[in-house]
Structures are given as C-alpha cells and as structure tokens.
Amino acid sequence: MRYGKKMLNETLKRAIDREDYRAVELLIAIGRENIYHACAVCEAYLNAKSGKGRREVVDRIPEHIAKLQARAVNGGVDPEQN
C-alpha cells in the first residue's frame, strides 16, 4: 500500500477492529506530525505478527513523536545529527 492518508486510515480501521485504541490515538498523533513517518510506523504495525509485536511498535510511537517535534523546533534538522 502506498504511503499517505489512505494507508493511515486503513491501519486505524484495523487497530479499531482489534480494539487497540491506544494505537489509534498514537497513530493519529504521529500522523499530525508527519504523515510519511506515520505510514512507516503503520507499516511496522501491520507487519507485526503478534499482539506483542504490535504493542512494541505502539510503545515506541511517543519516542517518534518527540523526535519529530524536536526536529521541527530545530528548523528541520535532526538534533542527534548536530
């Protein structure tokens, strides 16, 4: 599936079907920061073979959001590359 709103929406539907509401909330939050990064996370979520694998992906989303916000504050430069 191509990256973009459609992929994010399809992933959200699957998460809702699995009653994984924390994932829904966090995927929406990361989608607001950067849709392409959100799609990369969606891809990892969809490819996870088990509930534990999906949980690991979801648990890392706040780190991704913080990194994206830090990058935005630094004018688009990743703070770890400075």
Beta strands, then each sheet from edge to edge (+ up, - down):
end
